[in-house]
Amino acid sequence: MKLFVVLAAIVAFASAEWATRSPAELAQSRLSCIQELSVPANLVEQIKKFQYPDEEIVRCYIRCTSEKIGIWSDDSGFITDRVIEQLAGNRDKDAFRADVLKCIDSNEQKSDKCTWAYRNFNCFIKNNLILVQSQINASS
C-alpha cells in the first residue's frame, strides 16, 4: 500500500510540473529566443510569416522556443504527450498522436540538437501548419 501511495505521488508530481502554455507565454518564449539568439530582422519577418528557412539560426530558434515552452528535451527530442496537449485542441487525440509520431524521430542521423528539432518541426508543420498558426496568432 505504501508503494502505491509513493507511486501515485510521483505520478501526480510529474504530471503537475508541466502545463500547456498560454498565448502570452508562447509570445514571451518566442521573443526571448529571438533576443538570446540575435535573430536578424529579415529572418524574424520570415518567421512571423511562418516561413522557416533552413539556416542554423532558424533551426536553433525552433529548438529554443520548443525548449522554453517545455515540449523539447535535448536528451529525447520532442515530448510527444506535451506536443499533443499543447496543440491538439478539439482534435481526436489518438489520430493527432499518430500525426505527431510520424515526424518525431530519435535522431538516428546524429544531427546537432538544432537540426534535430528543426527536422521534426518542419515535418510536423507540413500537415499541421494551421494548428501552429492558431497557437502563435492567438499570442500576437
N, C-alpha and C positions, 0 to 999 in steps of 0.2 A: 504494500500500500504506500509506503514511504517513497519507493522508487517511482510509482505512478505520479505522486504529488510533485516530486522533483522534476520529472519529465514534463509534466503539464506546465510547470512554472517556466522551464526553459523554453518550451514552445511558445508560450504566451509572451515572454520577453523578446524572443527572436522576431515574432510577428509584430510586436509593438514598436520595434526600432525603426521601421520604415513606413511611410505613408505616401500616398500619391501627392504630387506637388501641385500647388495652386498655380494659376496663371501668373501671379506676381512672382512666385518663387522661380518659375521657369524663366521669366524675363530677367530676373536678377542673376540667375546662373549663366544665361547667355551673355549678358553684359560683362559679368565678371570674367568669363573666359576670353571675350574679345579684348578686354583690357590686359589680362595676365599674359596673353599670347601676343599682344600688339598686332592684332589682325589689321592689315591695311584697309583703308576706307573702301577701295574698289572691291575687295573681297567681302567686306561687310555688306555692301549693297547687293552683291550676288546672293549671299546667304539670306538676306531679307526677302529675296525673290525665290527662295527655295531652290537655288542653283548651288551645287556643291562641287566646284571643280576639284579634280584630283591633284591637289597641291598639299605639300606637307603641313602647312599651317591650317588648312581647312580640315585635313584629316585629324590633326591634333585638337582642333576646335570641337569636332564631333566627339572625340574621346573625353575632352574636358567637360563639356556640357552634360554628357551622359553620366560621367562620374559624379559631378556635382549634384545631379538630381537623384543619384542613387540607383541607377539602372545598369551601371557598368562597374566591373571589377577588373583590375589589371591581371588578376590571377585566373579568373574564369570567363571573362568576356561579359557579354550582355546577360543580365539576370532575368531569365525568361518570365518568371512569375511577376516581377516588378514591371517589366515592359508591358505585359498583358494588363496588369492593374492600372497602369498609367494611361494606356491608350485604348483599351478595348471599348470603353463606354458601354453602350447598349448592345454591342455585338455579341453573338454567341461565343462564349469564352473558349470552348473546345475548338471550334473552327478557327478562331483567331489564333489560338495557341499553335495549331498546325501551320498557319501562315507564318508566324514568328519563327518557328523551329526550322522552316525552310531556309532561313537566312542566317541563323546563328550557327557558327562553327567553333571548333575547339582550337583554332589557329594551327592546324596541321601544317600550314605553309611556313610557320615560324616567323611570321611578319612582326615588325615592331608594333607596339600597342596601338599607336595612332592609325596605322594602316589596317590593323585587325578591326578596330572599331569602325573605321570608315567603310571597309568592305561589307561588314554586316549591316550597317546603317543604310548604305547605298542599295543593297539588295532589298531591304525592307521597304524603303520609300518607293521603289519601283511600282509596288502594288498597293501601297498604303499612304501615299503622299497626302491624301485628303485628311487622314487621321492626324498626321504630323502637323499639317497646316492648321487644323482646327485647334490643336493644343497651343500652337505658337500664336496664332491670330487672336485667340482668347486672351493672351497675355500682352498683346500690343496696345 
